[in-house]
């Protein structure tokens, strides 16, 4: 398997605070990895650096061997990397299908206005993530939190990514919805998709990942299979310290 994403010695400082402390890992094609850790461990900060929404203080990021460390987020999306957000970020004034359309036109909302919509493609994505047809013309304010999560997933899929960063994709979903999204992730993996995931729903996460890396206070404290990492005393201590 060839490397898809390589994160090398990533550091992010906010003044005296070190939010990411020398983090390195490699994701291979078709692999699924999770970053584990309590709230505030630095997981979402790592996602934001990979996507270019935060500039790293040191280290580098490579996508298919190309260094992307200084590229803007839109340029990274064009290279077929996408993410969802812990707090959904839909365009409030647009419908569900229009929000999905924005996902494959990352440069500007004006791209969406100039380009003829591919309604069938947008409907297919909405259906894949489990959004009801009755919701397609609704605005985000009319959706439940679970449906907002599904919309985040569909919009991130719209650019036809090769690697997806999923941040708390199961939060707010019912057990049936978690099962549906899990099945979609497994199918996409079988088709060659690569995933980096963060979730506090550990039972849902466990069957979806090959490798787990535990992060605490911005630094790696354990790496291995999901069970190996969750049995590590340092990891147990970091989670218990959150309670």
Secondary structure as UniProt FT lines:
FT   STRAND          3..14
FT   TURN            15..16
FT   STRAND          17..28
FT   TURN            29..30
FT   STRAND          32..36
FT   TURN            39..40
FT   HELIX           43..50
FT   TURN            51..52
FT   STRAND          58..63
FT   TURN            64..65
FT   STRAND          66..67
FT   TURN            69..70
FT   HELIX           73..78
FT   TURN            79..80
FT   STRAND          81..83
FT   TURN            92..93
FT   HELIX           96..103
FT   TURN            106..107
FT   HELIX           109..114
FT   HELIX           119..128
FT   TURN            129..130
FT   HELIX           133..135
FT   TURN            136..137
FT   HELIX           140..142
FT   HELIX           145..157
FT   TURN            158..159
FT   STRAND          163..167
FT   TURN            169..172
FT   HELIX           175..190
FT   TURN            191..192
FT   STRAND          194..198
FT   HELIX           202..206
FT   TURN            207..208
FT   STRAND          211..216
FT   TURN            217..218
FT   STRAND          219..224
FT   HELIX           226..230
FT   HELIX           233..240
FT   TURN            241..242
//
